[in-house]
């Protein structure tokens, strides 16, 4: 039980900063709880005057007054329940809206290594599903727990007021429920963690299927993917069934213990009525309050069990929220003019795998450098370090005379245009895709599209640059998507351009146009090009041949062809 209370305390601690912003909503919700609890307690107490004064003493005046009192009490109780439910829901929903925003904000600031470690579907499940479970604590379970607790206090007052002796005997069985309930709660917490992890798995499988639907259909792999989904689906079915089984034990356990208490009450209370120690009305008022008392007690045990699910979700969410990026901001802005990039003895490893093992390179403004080499040689790793998606294990990258880590991340990345083989298209207009993350300027959009050899097909679309692209740009060809991505990089007019297999999806004519555009841009920029096509790199100022994490050749096409054996092999094979 202590572990669970720690979890609930942690939820409250995390949300403490939000509470003060909902003072009047909390005030109304608490007023509603008090109204509901008082209404419940008074309705039990009213049994005594109804029986004693109306049915026993036959008081006709009270016969016409008490029914109105009953209506008023139940109106107050119902209004209280409504106020509590609505305002606690409002508080919970709004707090979770802001908390979900805060979580995504933190995740977006984490390193690329984090996104390689966690699957997309799992992150979606945590942001949506897990936080929804926390909302259940904040806006539903905790308020219900408080309301039922206050109701119990009110009914206990009635029970003890009517007969302290009967109260002692009827409630003595309750402590016997604590041990089995705590065992059930522990079991429930374990099931909840496994269930939530499995839910993340099933979301990831679905995301993978829909993201790769073309290859799934092209390979006739529907049965394979359906089978994979079915395994996870069946697993979560069995886990949910176990959770239901554990939850279902709570109510019968409380009912059984309650029946023991009520049986004792009838025996002892009946004797007291026969002996004239208490009136019939007092006994039935006590009995009514006791019956009512077991309902909130039973609800509290059910709520406590349900909280296990939310506590586990909160632990998983806070784990993500507490993560800090290792790639941190520098203190200075990127220089207005980049004269050179110097790479000194750069080393980097992915775990135990060495990707770069002492890269040395110097590039000047106005140069285009081609990076070639076999797959896995370290070309893309070098680009990732230039973008500062990762920091090197040792060595440095200098922009002019400053280390890359000294620059503010936003300032750095705004000055580097990156186009990769994998094209990123958003479900928005072409103009919004090109101007992504910057103010939209129509003239600049058109200029960037022209430079990327894309405006000719864009202007023929129904809405031109304001044509909405489908998810993943499905209403464009591969080459068209690639040119939109190139236009996006050119729109920002960055000082450094990186083309990582950026022309791989283009036909020869389009590639020639893009190559010309790249050459024109290189006059006042530094350009890195990773490509396998000779046509893309033959006009590069210098070609760096990268193999096994080192630069094994550096020079012009002719120089390397004469001096570098690896480059000769690449030309005969991969480069064409």
C-alpha positions as CSV (number, residue, x, y, z in Angstrom):
1,X,0.0,0.0,0.0
2,X,2.9,2.3,0.8
3,X,4.3,2.0,-2.7
4,X,1.0,2.9,-4.2
5,X,0.6,6.0,-2.0
6,X,4.1,7.1,-3.0
7,X,2.9,6.9,-6.6
8,X,-0.2,9.0,-5.9
9,X,1.9,11.5,-3.9
10,X,4.2,11.8,-6.9
11,X,1.3,12.5,-9.2
12,X,0.1,15.3,-6.9
13,X,3.7,16.7,-6.5
14,X,4.0,16.8,-10.3
15,X,0.7,18.6,-10.7
16,X,1.2,20.9,-7.7
17,X,2.3,23.9,-9.8
18,X,-1.0,23.7,-11.7
19,X,-3.4,23.6,-8.7
20,X,-3.2,27.3,-7.8
21,X,-4.6,28.2,-11.2
22,X,-7.8,26.4,-10.5
23,X,-8.7,27.8,-7.0
24,X,-12.3,28.7,-7.7
25,X,-13.0,25.5,-9.6
26,X,-11.5,23.5,-6.7
27,X,-13.7,25.5,-4.3
28,X,-16.9,24.7,-6.2
29,X,-15.9,21.0,-6.6
30,X,-15.2,20.7,-2.8
31,X,-18.5,22.4,-2.0
32,X,-20.2,19.9,-4.3
33,X,-18.5,17.0,-2.4
34,X,-19.7,18.4,0.9
35,X,-23.2,18.9,-0.4
36,X,-23.3,15.3,-1.7
37,X,-21.9,13.8,1.5
38,X,-24.2,15.8,3.8
39,X,-27.2,14.9,1.6
40,X,-26.3,11.2,1.9
41,X,-25.8,11.4,5.7
42,X,-29.0,13.4,6.4
43,X,-31.1,11.1,4.2
44,X,-30.0,8.2,6.5
45,X,-30.8,10.2,9.6
46,X,-34.3,11.1,8.3
47,X,-35.3,7.5,8.6
48,X,-35.6,8.0,12.4
49,X,-38.2,10.8,12.4
50,X,-40.1,9.2,9.5
51,X,-40.6,5.9,11.5
52,X,-40.8,7.3,15.1
53,X,-42.9,10.4,14.5
54,X,-45.0,9.5,11.5
55,X,-45.5,5.7,11.7
56,X,-45.3,5.2,15.5
57,X,-46.5,8.5,17.0
58,X,-48.7,9.3,13.9
59,X,-47.7,13.0,13.8
60,X,-49.8,14.3,10.9
61,X,-48.0,17.7,10.7
62,X,-44.6,16.0,10.1
63,X,-46.3,13.7,7.5
64,X,-46.7,16.7,5.2
65,X,-43.4,18.3,6.1
66,X,-40.8,15.5,6.0
67,X,-41.5,14.5,2.3
68,X,-40.5,18.0,1.2
69,X,-37.4,17.8,3.4
70,X,-36.5,14.6,1.7
71,X,-36.9,16.2,-1.8
72,X,-34.8,19.2,-0.7
73,X,-32.1,16.9,0.7
74,X,-31.9,14.8,-2.5
75,X,-31.9,17.9,-4.6
76,X,-28.9,19.3,-2.6
77,X,-27.1,15.9,-2.9
78,X,-27.7,15.7,-6.7
79,X,-26.6,19.3,-7.3
80,X,-23.5,18.6,-5.2
81,X,-22.6,15.5,-7.3
82,X,-23.1,17.4,-10.5
83,X,-20.8,20.3,-9.4
84,X,-18.1,17.9,-8.2
85,X,-18.2,15.8,-11.3
86,X,-18.2,18.7,-13.8
87,X,-15.5,20.9,-12.1
88,X,-13.1,18.1,-11.2
89,X,-13.4,16.9,-14.9
90,X,-12.7,20.4,-16.1
91,X,-9.6,20.7,-13.9
92,X,-8.4,17.2,-14.8
93,X,-8.9,17.7,-18.6
94,X,-7.2,21.1,-18.7
95,X,-4.3,20.0,-16.6
96,X,-3.7,16.9,-18.7
97,X,-4.0,19.0,-21.9
98,X,-1.1,21.2,-20.6
99,X,0.8,18.2,-19.2
100,X,0.6,16.4,-22.5
101,X,2.0,19.5,-24.2
102,X,4.8,19.7,-21.7
103,X,5.7,16.1,-22.3
104,X,5.9,16.4,-26.0
105,X,7.9,19.7,-25.6
106,X,10.4,17.7,-23.5
107,X,10.6,14.8,-25.9
108,X,11.2,17.1,-28.9
109,X,14.2,18.5,-27.1
110,X,15.8,15.0,-26.6
111,X,18.7,13.7,-28.6
112,X,18.3,11.7,-31.8
113,X,19.6,8.6,-30.0
114,X,16.4,8.7,-27.9
115,X,14.2,8.5,-31.0
116,X,16.3,5.6,-32.3
117,X,15.8,3.8,-29.0
118,X,12.0,4.2,-28.6
119,X,9.6,3.1,-31.3
120,X,7.1,5.6,-32.7
121,X,4.1,3.6,-31.7
122,X,5.4,3.3,-28.1
123,X,5.9,7.1,-27.8
124,X,2.4,7.7,-29.2
125,X,0.9,5.2,-26.7
126,X,2.7,7.0,-23.8
127,X,1.7,10.5,-24.8
128,X,-2.0,9.6,-25.4
129,X,-2.8,6.4,-23.5
130,X,-0.6,6.7,-20.4
131,X,-1.5,10.4,-19.8
132,X,-5.2,9.6,-20.2
133,X,-4.7,7.2,-17.3
134,X,-3.1,9.9,-15.2
135,X,-6.1,12.2,-16.1
136,X,-8.3,9.4,-14.6
137,X,-6.5,9.9,-11.2
138,X,-6.6,13.7,-11.3
139,X,-10.1,14.3,-12.6
140,X,-12.0,11.2,-11.5
141,X,-10.5,8.7,-9.0
142,X,-9.0,11.2,-6.5
143,X,-12.2,13.4,-6.4
144,X,-14.3,10.2,-6.0
145,X,-12.0,9.0,-3.3
146,X,-12.4,12.3,-1.4
147,X,-16.2,12.4,-1.9
148,X,-16.6,8.8,-0.7
149,X,-14.3,9.5,2.3
150,X,-16.3,12.5,3.3
151,X,-19.5,10.5,2.9
152,X,-18.1,7.8,5.1
153,X,-17.4,10.4,7.8
154,X,-20.9,11.8,7.6
155,X,-22.5,8.3,7.8
156,X,-20.2,7.3,10.6
157,X,-21.5,10.3,12.6
158,X,-25.1,9.1,12.0
159,X,-24.2,5.5,12.9
160,X,-22.3,6.4,16.1
161,X,-25.0,9.0,17.1
162,X,-27.8,6.5,16.9
163,X,-26.0,3.7,18.7
164,X,-22.2,3.6,19.7
165,X,-22.5,0.0,20.8
166,X,-24.0,-1.2,17.5
167,X,-21.4,0.8,15.6
168,X,-18.6,-1.0,17.4
169,X,-19.9,-4.5,16.7
170,X,-21.0,-3.8,13.1
171,X,-17.7,-2.1,11.9
172,X,-15.3,-4.4,13.7
173,X,-15.1,-6.7,10.6
174,X,-13.7,-3.9,8.3
175,X,-10.0,-4.2,9.4
176,X,-10.1,-7.9,8.3
177,X,-10.4,-6.6,4.7
178,X,-7.2,-4.6,4.6
179,X,-4.7,-7.5,4.1
180,X,-6.4,-9.2,1.1
181,X,-7.2,-5.8,-0.5
182,X,-3.5,-4.8,-0.3
183,X,-2.5,-8.1,-1.9
184,X,-5.1,-7.6,-4.7
185,X,-3.8,-4.0,-5.2
186,X,-0.2,-5.3,-5.6
187,X,-1.3,-7.9,-8.1
188,X,-3.3,-5.2,-10.0
189,X,-0.2,-2.9,-10.2
190,X,1.9,-5.7,-11.7
191,X,-0.8,-6.5,-14.3
192,X,-1.2,-2.8,-15.2
193,X,2.5,-2.4,-16.0
194,X,2.5,-5.5,-18.2
195,X,-0.7,-4.4,-19.9
196,X,0.5,-0.9,-20.6
197,X,3.7,-2.2,-22.1
198,X,1.8,-4.6,-24.3
199,X,-0.5,-1.7,-25.4
200,X,2.6,0.2,-26.5
201,X,3.7,-2.9,-28.5
202,X,0.3,-3.2,-30.2
203,X,0.4,0.6,-31.1
204,X,3.9,0.1,-32.5
205,X,2.8,-2.8,-34.7
206,X,-0.1,-0.9,-36.1
207,X,2.1,2.1,-36.8
208,X,4.6,-0.1,-38.6
209,X,1.9,-1.8,-40.7
210,X,0.2,1.5,-41.8
211,X,3.6,3.2,-42.4
212,X,4.8,0.4,-44.6
213,X,1.5,-0.6,-46.2
214,X,2.9,-0.4,-49.8
215,X,5.6,-3.0,-49.1
216,X,3.1,-5.1,-47.1
217,X,0.7,-5.3,-50.0
218,X,3.5,-5.6,-52.6
219,X,4.9,-8.6,-50.7
220,X,1.4,-10.1,-50.0
221,X,2.4,-10.0,-46.3
222,X,-1.1,-9.3,-45.0
223,X,-1.3,-12.6,-43.2
224,X,2.2,-12.3,-41.7
225,X,1.4,-8.8,-40.3
226,X,-2.1,-9.9,-39.2
227,X,-0.5,-12.9,-37.3
228,X,2.0,-10.5,-35.6
229,X,-0.9,-8.2,-34.6
230,X,-2.9,-11.2,-33.4
231,X,-0.2,-12.3,-31.0
232,X,-0.1,-8.9,-29.3
233,X,-3.9,-8.6,-29.4
234,X,-4.3,-12.0,-27.8
235,X,-1.7,-11.2,-25.1
236,X,-3.5,-7.9,-24.1
237,X,-6.8,-9.8,-24.1
238,X,-5.5,-12.3,-21.5
239,X,-3.9,-9.5,-19.4
240,X,-7.2,-7.5,-19.4
241,X,-9.1,-10.6,-18.5
242,X,-6.7,-11.2,-15.5
243,X,-7.3,-7.5,-14.4
244,X,-11.0,-8.0,-14.6
245,X,-10.7,-11.2,-12.5
246,X,-8.7,-9.4,-9.8
247,X,-11.0,-6.4,-9.8
248,X,-14.1,-8.6,-9.7
249,X,-12.9,-10.1,-6.3
250,X,-13.1,-6.7,-4.5
251,X,-16.9,-6.3,-4.6
252,X,-17.8,-9.9,-3.5
253,X,-15.2,-9.6,-0.7
254,X,-16.7,-6.4,0.6
255,X,-20.3,-7.7,0.2
256,X,-19.4,-10.8,2.2
257,X,-17.7,-8.9,5.0
258,X,-20.6,-6.4,5.0
259,X,-23.1,-9.1,5.4
260,X,-21.3,-10.4,8.5
261,X,-21.4,-6.9,10.0
262,X,-25.1,-6.4,9.2
263,X,-26.0,-9.9,10.6
264,X,-24.3,-8.9,13.9
265,X,-26.1,-5.6,13.8
266,X,-29.6,-7.2,13.4
267,X,-29.0,-9.6,16.3
268,X,-27.7,-7.1,18.8
269,X,-29.9,-4.2,17.5
270,X,-33.0,-6.4,17.6
271,X,-32.3,-7.3,21.2
272,X,-31.9,-3.6,22.1
273,X,-35.2,-2.7,20.4
274,X,-37.0,-5.6,22.2
275,X,-35.5,-4.4,25.5
276,X,-36.5,-0.8,24.8
277,X,-32.9,0.5,24.8
278,X,-33.4,2.2,21.4
279,X,-36.5,3.1,19.4
280,X,-37.5,1.4,16.1
281,X,-36.7,4.6,14.2
282,X,-33.2,4.9,15.7
283,X,-32.5,1.2,14.8
284,X,-33.7,1.6,11.2
285,X,-31.9,4.9,10.8
286,X,-28.7,3.1,12.1
287,X,-29.3,0.2,9.7
288,X,-29.9,2.5,6.8
289,X,-26.7,4.5,7.5
290,X,-24.8,1.2,7.8
291,X,-26.2,-0.1,4.5
292,X,-25.2,3.2,2.9
293,X,-21.8,3.1,4.6
294,X,-20.8,-0.1,3.0
295,X,-21.4,1.3,-0.5
296,X,-18.7,4.1,-0.3
297,X,-16.3,1.7,1.5
298,X,-16.8,-0.7,-1.4
299,X,-16.3,2.1,-3.9
300,X,-13.1,3.2,-2.1
301,X,-11.6,-0.2,-2.4
302,X,-12.6,-0.4,-6.1
303,X,-11.0,3.1,-6.7
304,X,-7.9,2.1,-4.8
305,X,-7.6,-0.9,-7.1
306,X,-8.2,1.2,-10.3
307,X,-5.4,3.5,-9.1
308,X,-2.8,0.9,-9.7
309,X,-3.2,1.3,-13.4
310,X,-2.9,5.0,-13.2
311,X,0.1,4.9,-10.9
312,X,2.0,2.7,-13.3
313,X,1.1,5.0,-16.2
314,X,2.4,8.0,-14.2
315,X,5.7,6.3,-13.4
316,X,6.2,5.6,-17.2
317,X,5.3,9.1,-18.1
318,X,7.5,10.8,-15.4
319,X,10.3,8.6,-16.6
320,X,10.1,10.3,-20.1
321,X,9.5,13.8,-18.6
322,X,12.7,13.5,-16.5
323,X,14.9,12.7,-19.4
324,X,17.4,15.4,-20.3
325,X,19.2,15.8,-23.6
326,X,23.0,15.4,-23.7
327,X,23.2,17.7,-26.7
328,X,22.8,21.1,-25.0
329,X,22.7,24.6,-26.3
330,X,25.8,26.7,-26.7
331,X,26.0,30.4,-25.9
332,X,26.7,32.1,-29.1
333,X,24.9,32.7,-32.4
334,X,26.1,31.1,-35.6
335,X,28.4,33.5,-37.5
336,X,26.9,35.7,-40.2
337,X,29.6,34.5,-42.6
338,X,31.1,31.0,-42.6
339,X,34.6,31.0,-44.1
340,X,35.6,27.5,-43.2
341,X,34.7,24.2,-41.6
342,X,37.6,22.3,-39.9
343,X,37.2,18.7,-38.8
344,X,39.9,17.5,-36.4
345,X,40.6,13.9,-35.5
346,X,36.9,13.2,-35.2
347,X,35.9,9.9,-33.5
348,X,32.4,8.5,-32.9
349,X,30.9,5.2,-31.9
350,X,27.4,3.8,-31.8
351,X,27.8,1.7,-28.6
352,X,30.5,-0.8,-29.4
353,X,30.5,-0.1,-33.1
354,X,33.1,2.4,-34.3
355,X,31.6,4.7,-37.0
356,X,34.3,7.4,-37.3
357,X,37.9,6.7,-36.3
358,X,39.9,9.9,-36.8
359,X,38.4,12.1,-39.6
360,X,40.4,15.2,-40.6
361,X,39.1,17.6,-43.2
362,X,39.1,21.3,-43.9
363,X,36.5,22.9,-46.2
364,X,36.3,26.5,-47.3
365,X,33.5,28.8,-48.4
366,X,32.5,28.3,-52.0
367,X,33.6,24.7,-52.1
368,X,31.5,21.6,-52.8
369,X,32.8,18.5,-51.2
370,X,31.6,15.1,-52.2
371,X,31.6,12.2,-49.7
372,X,31.8,8.8,-51.2
373,X,32.5,5.3,-49.8
374,X,30.8,2.0,-49.3
375,X,27.7,1.7,-47.2
376,X,28.5,1.9,-43.4
377,X,31.8,3.7,-44.0
378,X,30.8,6.7,-41.9
379,X,29.5,9.2,-44.4
380,X,26.0,9.7,-42.8
381,X,27.6,9.7,-39.3
382,X,29.7,12.6,-40.3
383,X,26.6,14.5,-41.5
384,X,24.8,13.7,-38.2
385,X,27.7,15.2,-36.3
386,X,27.7,18.3,-38.5
387,X,24.0,18.7,-37.7
388,X,24.8,18.1,-34.1
389,X,22.3,15.3,-33.8
390,X,25.1,13.6,-31.9
391,X,28.3,14.9,-30.2
392,X,31.7,13.2,-31.1
393,X,33.4,10.9,-28.6
394,X,36.6,12.9,-29.3
395,X,37.9,15.4,-31.7
396,X,36.1,18.6,-32.9
397,X,34.3,20.4,-35.7
398,X,35.1,24.0,-36.0
399,X,33.0,26.6,-37.8
400,X,35.6,29.4,-38.5
401,X,37.4,29.2,-35.1
402,X,34.5,28.1,-32.9
403,X,33.7,24.6,-31.8
404,X,30.2,23.4,-33.0
405,X,29.1,22.9,-29.4
406,X,29.5,26.6,-28.7
407,X,26.6,27.6,-31.0
408,X,23.0,27.8,-30.0
409,X,21.3,24.8,-31.6
410,X,18.5,26.7,-33.3
411,X,21.0,29.2,-34.7
412,X,23.2,26.3,-36.0
413,X,20.5,24.3,-37.6
414,X,18.8,27.3,-39.3
415,X,22.1,27.8,-41.1
416,X,22.4,24.2,-42.4
417,X,20.0,22.9,-45.1
418,X,19.7,19.1,-45.0
419,X,18.2,17.0,-47.7
420,X,18.3,13.2,-47.2
421,X,17.3,10.2,-49.2
422,X,14.3,9.8,-46.9
423,X,11.9,12.6,-47.8
424,X,9.7,14.2,-45.1
425,X,6.4,15.5,-46.4
426,X,3.7,17.0,-44.0
427,X,0.0,16.9,-44.6
428,X,-0.2,20.5,-45.5
429,X,0.1,22.8,-48.5
430,X,3.2,22.7,-50.8
431,X,4.0,26.3,-49.7
432,X,3.8,25.3,-46.0
433,X,6.0,22.3,-46.6
434,X,8.7,24.5,-48.4
435,X,8.6,27.2,-45.8
436,X,8.4,24.7,-42.9
437,X,9.4,26.2,-39.5
438,X,9.7,29.7,-41.0
439,X,7.3,32.5,-41.9
440,X,5.7,31.8,-45.3
441,X,6.8,34.2,-48.1
442,X,5.1,33.4,-51.4
443,X,7.9,34.9,-53.5
444,X,10.6,33.0,-51.6
445,X,8.6,29.7,-51.9
446,X,8.3,30.1,-55.7
447,X,12.0,31.0,-56.0
448,X,13.0,27.9,-53.9
449,X,10.8,25.7,-56.1
450,X,12.3,27.1,-59.3
451,X,15.8,26.5,-57.9
452,X,14.8,22.9,-57.1
453,X,13.3,22.4,-60.6
454,X,9.9,21.8,-59.0
455,X,7.9,24.9,-59.9
456,X,7.1,23.6,-63.4
457,X,5.0,20.7,-62.0
458,X,3.7,22.7,-59.0
459,X,2.1,25.5,-61.0
460,X,0.2,22.9,-63.1
461,X,-1.5,21.5,-60.0
462,X,-5.1,22.7,-59.2
463,X,-4.1,25.1,-56.4
464,X,-0.5,25.7,-57.3
465,X,1.7,26.2,-54.3
466,X,-1.4,26.0,-52.1
467,X,-2.2,22.4,-53.1
468,X,-2.6,20.3,-50.0
469,X,-0.3,17.3,-50.0
470,X,-1.5,13.9,-48.7
471,X,0.1,12.1,-45.8
472,X,3.7,11.3,-46.8
473,X,3.1,13.2,-50.0
474,X,1.2,10.3,-51.5
475,X,-0.3,12.4,-54.3
476,X,3.2,13.2,-55.7
477,X,5.7,11.0,-57.4
478,X,9.0,10.1,-55.6
479,X,11.0,12.6,-57.7
480,X,8.5,15.3,-57.1
481,X,8.6,14.7,-53.3
482,X,12.4,14.9,-53.4
483,X,12.3,18.2,-55.2
484,X,9.9,19.6,-52.6
485,X,12.4,18.6,-49.9
486,X,15.3,20.2,-51.8
487,X,13.2,23.4,-52.2
488,X,12.6,23.4,-48.4
489,X,16.4,23.3,-47.8
490,X,16.9,26.2,-50.3
491,X,14.1,28.3,-48.9
492,X,16.0,29.1,-45.7
493,X,19.1,30.3,-47.7
494,X,21.4,28.4,-45.3
495,X,25.2,28.9,-45.4
496,X,25.9,25.2,-45.4
497,X,24.0,22.7,-47.6
498,X,24.0,18.9,-47.1
499,X,22.7,16.6,-49.8
500,X,22.6,13.0,-48.5
501,X,21.6,11.0,-51.6
502,X,19.2,13.9,-52.3
503,X,19.0,13.2,-56.1
504,X,18.5,9.4,-55.8
505,X,14.8,9.6,-56.7
506,X,15.2,11.9,-59.7
507,X,15.3,11.1,-63.3
508,X,18.5,12.1,-65.2
509,X,17.1,15.3,-66.6
510,X,15.9,16.5,-63.2
511,X,19.1,15.5,-61.6
512,X,21.1,17.5,-64.1
513,X,19.0,20.6,-63.3
514,X,19.4,20.1,-59.5
515,X,23.2,19.5,-60.0
516,X,23.4,22.8,-61.9
517,X,21.5,24.6,-59.1
518,X,23.8,23.1,-56.5
519,X,26.9,24.2,-58.5
520,X,25.4,27.8,-58.8
521,X,24.7,27.8,-55.0
522,X,28.2,26.7,-54.1
523,X,29.7,30.1,-54.9
524,X,28.8,31.6,-51.5
525,X,28.1,28.4,-49.5
526,X,29.8,25.3,-48.3
527,X,28.1,22.2,-49.8
528,X,28.5,18.5,-48.8
529,X,27.1,15.9,-51.2
530,X,26.8,12.2,-50.5
531,X,26.0,10.4,-53.8
532,X,26.6,7.2,-55.7
533,X,26.1,8.7,-59.1
534,X,29.2,10.0,-60.8
535,X,27.1,12.7,-62.5
536,X,26.3,14.2,-59.2
537,X,29.9,14.4,-57.8
538,X,32.2,14.7,-60.9
539,X,32.1,18.5,-60.6
540,X,32.8,18.6,-56.9
541,X,35.8,20.7,-55.9
542,X,37.1,17.8,-53.8
543,X,36.0,14.3,-53.2
544,X,36.6,12.6,-49.8
545,X,36.7,8.8,-49.9
546,X,35.6,7.5,-46.5
547,X,36.2,3.9,-45.5
548,X,36.1,2.2,-42.1
549,X,35.6,5.5,-40.4
550,X,38.6,7.3,-42.0
551,X,39.3,9.4,-45.0
552,X,41.3,7.1,-47.2
553,X,41.4,9.4,-50.2
554,X,41.0,13.1,-50.9
555,X,41.2,15.0,-54.1
556,X,39.6,15.6,-57.5
557,X,38.0,12.9,-59.6
558,X,41.1,12.6,-61.8
559,X,43.5,12.6,-58.9
560,X,41.6,9.9,-57.0
561,X,41.1,7.8,-60.1
562,X,44.9,7.8,-60.5
563,X,45.9,7.4,-56.9
564,X,43.1,5.8,-54.8
565,X,42.5,2.1,-55.3
566,X,39.3,2.2,-53.2
567,X,37.9,5.0,-55.3
568,X,38.7,3.1,-58.5
569,X,36.7,0.1,-57.2
570,X,33.8,2.4,-56.2
571,X,33.7,3.9,-59.7
572,X,33.6,0.4,-61.2
573,X,30.9,-0.7,-58.8
574,X,28.7,1.6,-56.7
575,X,29.4,4.9,-58.5
576,X,28.1,5.0,-62.0
